[in-house]
Amino acid sequence: MISDKEIKELKYQTLKYFWGFEAFRDQQEEIINEIISGKDTLALLPTGGGKSLCYQLPALILEGTCLVISPLLALMRDQVSQLKRSGIEAEYLSSELDEFETENILGRCKEGITKLLYISPERLNNSVFLTNIQEIAISFIAVDEAHCISEWGQDFRPSYQNIKDFRKNVRQVPCIALTATATPKVLKEIIQKLELKKPLVFQKSFRRHNLKIFSDEISDKYHRILTLLRHNRSCGIIYTRTRKEAEELTKFLQSNRVENVDFFHAGLSQKEKHQKQHLWITSPNRVLISTNAFGMGIDKDDVRFVIHFSPPASIENYYQEIGRAGRDGEESYAFMLWNIQELQNFDDILKNQIPNKQEFLKIVNYLYSLFQIAENELPEETFQLHIHKLKSITKCSGAKVNNVLNFLHTQEIIYLNSYKSLSTLELNVQPEEIDLLPKKDAYFIELLLRSLPGINSHRVFFSEATLSQKIGADALLIKERIRDLQYKGILHYIDGALASIKFLKHRNERGNSGKYWNIFEQIQKNKIQKWEEMKYFTQNKDYCKMKMILSYFGEKNQENCGKCSVCESKKNPNDRNILQEITNTLAKKPSTIDEIAIQLNYYKKEKILENIILLLDAGKIKMLDFRTYTIA
């Protein structure tokens, strides 16, 4: 039996060796102690609070494999990659892996080599996995993003509700549930639906003392961001709503000689994502302009600012995204840019992307019909999905079609891969049949068999670009030849550059019109409610921004932060000698009002202009041109 002293020494040695830290952050050690003691635990730690370490470290100390249940493949992939770079044995299972890779990973778990195994919640319904798990020694279960179990959230994942039954089949191993954003109502639901037994709840305050929140009602956002970045000497993230906005804003800034910016979104290939992400992580002053595809699982302490080009969809999303700034405790900034017209436009967008029941059923039923899937049928293969065909057949907007497809994906009815990924290839004919084919086809298949071993027995992932270099042929020509053989039924090919779909549940029209429509309708109502709350937060100019966030997450009777745009606007102007601060700023170099505002810690431009007029009248400063001022 290991003594408490030995366990403590082991914890700190593990922390130092794998993470390079000398001490734990707030509550981390207490949470880890509960897990090591075999007790159910619930940890609500806001973004940057070090949630992952709370289960990763005890997984290394305890015997067996920690099973981590996570809803996002990208997050699983990133975390496993980070752990492996640190020398920790970790793996993830997903539908993108073939059966040989899956078997190999499960084999390493059975041997006790793998310490952390990441799975998606739908894996708990997989018969092959459930059979194999009986031979794996599970140390404990970690449920990441546990708020997904709540029917009151827009991230609701029904298969999270199967975890309690799964635990009963794996000898009642302890469970830790972790989340960064949850209201008191959602926390209660997590405990009930996971059937946590007398869990100790660790809840860190959502208050961030080092974060200054600014909400700017502004029409010319491009100019505002250009001014901010011209004076930037630090690392930051700018969040946009769409991929197009991310690319266009990057192009605008680069054309105005802001060179340390780049864009990031889900439409990029894995290689491009990795390159851009690596450059941002290793640079001290790089700025990434991204959709919300960026940030999950990213651990970078020195992010000095987060800018929202537009308000996000909910206060949960907003808090999680601004929480990526100032993790090192140093002063950091969160800017949100908005205007009334934009808020009204998003009202319309939100309403127009929600189909009625008739449209919902039309999209779902045509999706099955497109691939000739009958009632109660479940095909095994993956299909190429041309979303424009679905839009054309159903006469529904792209926004409605995508909304329904994303819903079917999160409800584990389908697996939708809409991102750039590797293509897959599998031979449909037996090797002895190849000689019976036309010479042209037989020769090309032999070429593929030599270049992509295994395609005659299982699905193989490959890159057309790499294959073209290997066989010395144009990538587009290779695609044409493969498609021709697919048309003839010789090959099964999925183009990774296009969307693909795999059906995970039998076609069930009664379930679609009843159970699933009801869930979809509830999620859409939640989505609208959360947007209304976000709109109120954005436009309100009376209450402290940090205090509003704290109140939303159940922390009542809190003090004002004294730093946000609302608190700054209510300060007595006599508390600062703005005239002197402006003079000192202009003594360093001529500046515009925007530049002065930034150097005065984002002081209100209207107030600066009032003081500029006083200094001009006194003859202490002068205008160089229509917008630049200097010392007289």
N, C-alpha and C positions, 0 to 999 in steps of 0.2 A: 504493500500500500504506500503510495507516494504521499509524503507529508505536505501540508499547506505551504511550508517554506520552500520545498523543492518545486512545487507547482508555480509559485510566484517567481522563482529564479528562472524556470523554464519559459514562462510567459515573456519575461523581459529579454531573455536571450533570443527567443524567437522573433520578438519585435525588432530587436537590434539587427539580427542577422538578415532577415528577409525584407524589412521595411526601412531600416537605417535610422529608426527613432529611438530615443533614450527613454521617453515617457509617453504614457497614453493621454489622449484628449479627454475632455469631460465625459464621464459616465462609461467610456469604452471598457475600462477594466472591470467595472461592476457588472456590465452586461456579459462580458466574457466569463466571469466567475459563475454567473447563473447557468450558462450553457455547459461549462465544465462540470457543474454540480448535477446536470441532467434535468434541469427545470425548464418548463415552458416560459418563454419570455416575449415581451412585445417592446420594440424599440422605435420610437418616433424621433428621428434625428434629422433636422433640416439639411438641405443640400450643403455639402462641405463638412458635415458633422462626423464623417468617417464611419458610415454604416458598414461598408464592405468588410473592413478589418474586424468588426465585431463577430463575424462568423468565419472569416478566412483564417484568423489566427487559431482559434480553438480547434478548427478542422485539422490543423497540423499537429496539435498536441494530442488529440484524442485518437484512439485506435479506430480504424475503419474509414469509410468514405462519407463525406458530408454531401448530402443531396440538396442542391440549390435550385429552387423553382423560380424561374424568371420569365416575364411575359414577352421580352424583346430579344430576338435573335441577335441584332446588332450589339446590344448590351452584353449578352452572353459571350459573343465572339471577342469583344474588346477586353472584357475582364479576364477571360481565359488567356488571351494573348499577353496581357500585362503580368499575370501570375507566372506564366511560363518564362517570361523574360527575367523574372526574379528567382527562377530556379524551383518553382513550386509545381508539383504534379497536378495538373488540372485539365479537364476535358469538357466538351459540350456535345450533346446529341441534338440533331435537327434533321428535318426531312431532306435537307440538301446533301446529307451523307449517304453513301451507298451501304448495302447490307454488310459488306466486308469491313468497311471502316467502323460501322456501328458495333459489329461483333468484336473487333479488336479493342475498342474502347471499353466495352463491357467486360472483356477478358482481363484487362488491366485493373479494373475495379475489383473483380473477383479475387485477384492475386494480392489485393491490398496496396497496389502501387499508387493508384490515383487517389488523391486526398479530397479533391472537390470535383463533383460531377454536376454540371449545369444542364437542366432540362426545361423545356417549356411545359406549361400546365397540362396541355392536351396529351403529353407523353404518358400521363398517369392512366390513360384509357387504352394504351397500346399493349396488346396481349403478349407480344414478344418481350417487351420491356418488363412487364409485370412478372413473367416467368423467370427472367434473368435476375431480377432484383432479389428474389428469394435466396440467391447464392452470394449476394453482396452484403458485407457487414456495414450497415448504415450507422454512423456515429450520431448524427442528428439531422434534422431537416431545417433548412433556412428558406423562408418564403420571402423573396424580395418583391418590392412594389406591392405590398400586401393590400393596399387600398383597392386593388383591382378586384377584390372579392366583393366589393360593395355595389349593390344594385343602384345606389344613389349617385354613382360617379359615371363620367362618360368613358372611363377606361375599364368598365365592367367586363370581366372574363369569367363566364359560367364555370369553366373547368377548374377554377380555383376552389370551387365548392366541393370538389371531389377529394381534396387533400385530407379532410378528416377521415373519410373512409379508407383512403390509402394508408394512413398512419396505423389504423387498426390491423392492417395486413402486414405491417413491418414491425411487429412486436412493440408497438407503442413507444417508438423512439421520441425523444424530446424535440420540441419545435421552437424556432425563433422566427417571429414575424417582424419584418422591417419595412418602414415607409418613411418618406421625407415630408409628405404633405397629407394630412388627414384631419378632418374636423372631429369634434368629440363624438358625433353621431357615427362616423365611419369607424373610429377606433372601437367603439362598442360592438359594431357589426363584425369587425375582424375577430375579436375574441370569441363571439358567439359561433360564427360560421367555421372557424378553425378548431373550435372546441378546445381552446387552450385551457389547461387546468391550473387554476389559481396563479396566473402569470404575474410576474412583477413587471409593472409598466414603467419604462424609462422614457421620460418625455422632456426633451430639451426645449427651452423657450425659443420661439421663432424670432425674437428680437436680434437684430444684427447691429451692434453699436458702432461698427466701423463703416457702415454703408449709408451713403447719402442718396436719397431718392428724389429725383427731379421729374416732374411731369410738365411738359411744355406744349401748350396749344400753339401750333405753328403751321404756316402754309408751305413755306419753302424748306422742306426737310433736307434736300440735297445740300443747300448752302450751309445749313446749320451743322450737318455732319462734316462737311468739308472744313469748316472753321474749327470744329472740335479736333479733327485729326491732324490739322496742320500744326497744332501745338502738342500733339501726342508724342510722348517718348516712352510709352508703356504698352503692355499687351491688353487686348480687348476683344470682345465679341459684339457684332451687330446682328440682331435678329430681324429677318424680314418674313413676311407672310408667304411669299411665293419664290420659286426658283428664279423666275424671270426678274423679280425685284433684286435678288441677290446678285445676279450677273450684271444687271444694268447699273446698279449703284457702284459695283466694283469698277466697271468700265469708266463711269463718270469720274470717280476719284483718281484712277490711274491716269486719265487724260488731263487731270489737274495736278499732276506731279506728286500725288500721294502714292508712293511705290510699295509700301509695306502692307498692302491689303490683298486679299484673295477671297474667292467665293467658295462655298461648300454646300452641297445639297445631296439628296438621296439619288438623284439622276446620274451621279458620277460612278465610274467603275470603282471596284474595290482598290485597285492600284492607285488611282487618282486620289481617292479618299485618304488612303494611308499616307501618301506623299504630302498632301496639304496639311493633314492633321499632325504629322511628324514635324514638319517645318514650323508650324504654329507652336507646338509644345516646346520645341528646343530654342525658339527665338525669344528675346526679351521684350521686343516691341512689335510683334506681328499682330495684325488685326484680321480676323476671319468674319466675313459677311455671310450669314447662313440662315437657312430655314431651321426649324426646331429639330431637324435631323442631326444637328451637331450638339454635343455637350454631355449626353448620357454616359456615365462611367468615366468621363475625362477627369483626370486628377492633375490640376495645374494650380499652384498656390498663388502665383503672382499676377493674376488677371486683375487689372486696375479698374476696368469699367465694362459695363454691359449696356448697349444701346438698343432699345426697341424701336425699330423704324415705324411700327404700328403696334397698338395694344394687342396682346395675345388673347387667346380664346377664354381664359379663365384666370382667377387669382392664383389657383394652384400652379398653373403653368408659369405665370409671371414670377411667383416667388421662387420656384425651382430654377428658373433661368437667371434671375438676378443673383441667386445664391452662388453662382459660379464666379462671382467677383469677390476679391478680398478674403480668400480662404486662409491667407497667412496672417489675418488680423490687422493688416495695414489699411489705412483709409482708402476707400474705393467708392465708385460712383455708379448709379443706375439711372439712365436717362430714358424717358418714354416720350416719344413725339406723336402728336395726334392733332386732328382738327374735326370739327363737327360734321363736315361733309363726309369724311372718311368713315366715321362711326355710323352714319346713316347708310352709307354704301354697304358696310359689312352687315348691317341689319338685313338689307335686301339679299345679299349673297347667302347669308345663313338660311333665310326663309326659302330661297330658290333652290338650295341644294337638298332640301328635305322632301322626298316624294310622299304622296298620299298612299293609302293602302293598295289601291288599284295599280299604281305605278310600281310600288315595291314588289308586288307579286308578279307583275309583268316582267320586270328585270330578272328576278330569281328564276322564274319558269323558263324564260327564253335562254338563260344561261345554261340550264340543263339541256334544253332542246337543241342548242347550238352544237352540242357534242353528242346528240342522239342518246341521251341517258333517260331511261324509262323510270317510272315510279318504282321505288324500293331497290333500284340498281345502284351499285357503287363500283365504277371502273377503277382499275389499279394504276393505269398510266397517267403521266403528266401531259397536259395539252397546251399547245400554243394558244394564247388568248389575244385576239385582235379586238381591243376595246371599242374601236370605231365601228366595228360590225354590230356590236351589242347596242351602241347608241343609235345606229341607223335602224335596226330592227324594232327596237322598243319605242323609238321617237321620243326618248327622254334625254334631258341635257346630260353632258359629260359629268357635271357636278353631282347629279342625282345617281348616275350609274356608279361613279367612284365611291360615293357615300355608302351605297348598298354593298359594293364589293368589299370595301374595308370592314363593314359590319360583319359580313359573312366570314371574313378572314379572322377577325378577333373572336368571333363566336365558334371558331374551329369547325365551321361547316365546309370551308374550302381553305387551301393553302395558296395564297396569292403572292407570286413573286413579280413585283412591278419594277424592280431595280435591275441595273446592269449587273450581270453575274456571268459565270462561266456557262458555256453551252453544254448540252449532254447529247451523247450518241450511243445507240445500242443497235446491234445487228439483229434483224428479224429472221434471217435464214440460217440454216445449219451450214457449217464449213464445207461439208461435202456437196452442198447445192450450189456453191459459188461457181464451180466449173461449168454448170448448166446455163449460166447467165451469159448475155452478150459479152464479147471480149472486152469492150470498152468499160462496161460496168464491173466485170470481174477484176480487171487490172486495177481500177480505182479502189475497190474494196480491199484487195490485197495490200495496196499502199496504206490504207487506213489501219488495217490489222497490224502492219509493221510499226506504224507511227503511234497508234493508240491501243496498246495491248489490253485485252480484257473486254473489248466491245462485243465479242461473240458470246459472252456469258452474262454480262451485266451492264448496267448503265454507267458510262464513263464521263466524267467532267473534263472539258478541254477548252482551249482558246483557239479560235480560228486564226488569229494573228501568229501565234506560236507554231501552229500546224503549217501555216503557209511558209514560214521560215525553214521549217524542218524538211518539207518536201519540195521547196523552191517553186511554189505556185501562188498566184494572186489570191488573196483572202476572199474576194468577192466571187471569183471563179469557183473556189472550193465550196462556198455556200450554195452556188447554183447547182453544182454537181450533187451535193448532199441532198438538196431539196428535190432534185429530179429522182434520186433513188428513194427518197421518202414517199414521193408521189406514187412510185411503183410498188410500195409496200415492203421494200428491201431493208430500209433503215427506219428507226424511230429517232427523230431529231428535234431538239428544243433549242431554239436560238436564244442565247442568254441576253442578247441586246433588246429583246422584246419581252412583254409580259407573258407569264405562264401560270397555269392553274392546275391544282390537283384537288380532287373532291375527297373530303375526309369523312363525309356522312352520306348515307343512302338518300336518294331523292325522296322527300316526304312532303307532299303538297299540303297535307292537313296541318303538319307542324309549322310549315312556313306561314300559312295564313292565320294560325292561332298563336302558339307559343313565341315563335321568332318575330312575328310582327309586333306583338305586345312588348317584347324586350326592345326592339328597334324604336318603337314609338316612345318608350320611357327614356331611352338614351337621348333621343332628339329633344325631348322636353327638358332634360337635365342640361343639355348643351346650351339651349336658349336661356335657361335660368342662370347658368354660370356666366354667360356673356353679358346678361343684364347686370349682374353683380360687378363684373369687370368694368363695364361702362360707367357705373356709378363711382367706382374707385378712381377711374381715370379723370372724370370731369369734376369731381368734388374738390373745392378749393377752401373748405372750411376746417376739415379735420386732418390731423397729422397722418401722413401716408403710412408710416411704420405702425402707428397705433391702429389704423384701419385693418392692416394685415393681421396684427395680433388679435384683434377682436374677431376677425373672420375665422381664425383657427382656435377660438375659444379662450383666449387670454384676455380677460376683462379687467377693467379698472387699471390700465397701464398708463404710464406717463408719456407725454409727447417726446419725440426723439430730439427735437431742437435743431435738426439738421436738414430736413427735407424741404422741398420747395414751398410747402404750406407754412411750415414753422419759420422759415427764413422770411417769408412775406409778412409775418406778424411781429417780427422783431422791431424794437424801437430803433429807428435810423441813427439815433444819438449814441447807440451802443458801439458804432463803428465810425471812424473818421474816413468816410468814403472819399471825400475831397483829397485827403492826403494820399490815400491808397491809389487813386487814379493818377495823381501827380507822380508818385513813385514808379508806377507802371510805365508811364510815358517817358520818364527820365531814362529808362533802359532802352526803349526803342519806340518809334511811331507805331500806333496801333489803331484798329477799328474798334467800334463799340463791342462787336462780338468777341474780339480778341481780349479786350479789357475785361469783359464779363467772365471769360474763362479763367484769366489770371487772378481774378478776384473771387475765385471759388464759385463760379457760375452765379454771380450776383445778378439780380433782375436788370435786364437791359433798359427798361423804362426808368428805373431809379438812376442808372448810370447816366442816361441822357439828360436827366434833370440836373445832375451835378456837373456834367460836361458844359451845359449852358452857363452855369454859375462861374465856372473856371474861364470860359471864353469871355464873359462879360468883365471879369476881373483882370483879363489880359495875361493870365498865367499860362494858358495853352493857346495853340492856334491850329487851324485846319491846313493840312498839306494838300488835300483834294476834297472832293465832296463827301468822303467817308473816313478819312484817316486823320488822326490828331497827333500832335507832338508838343513838346515843351516850347513856350514862346521865347 
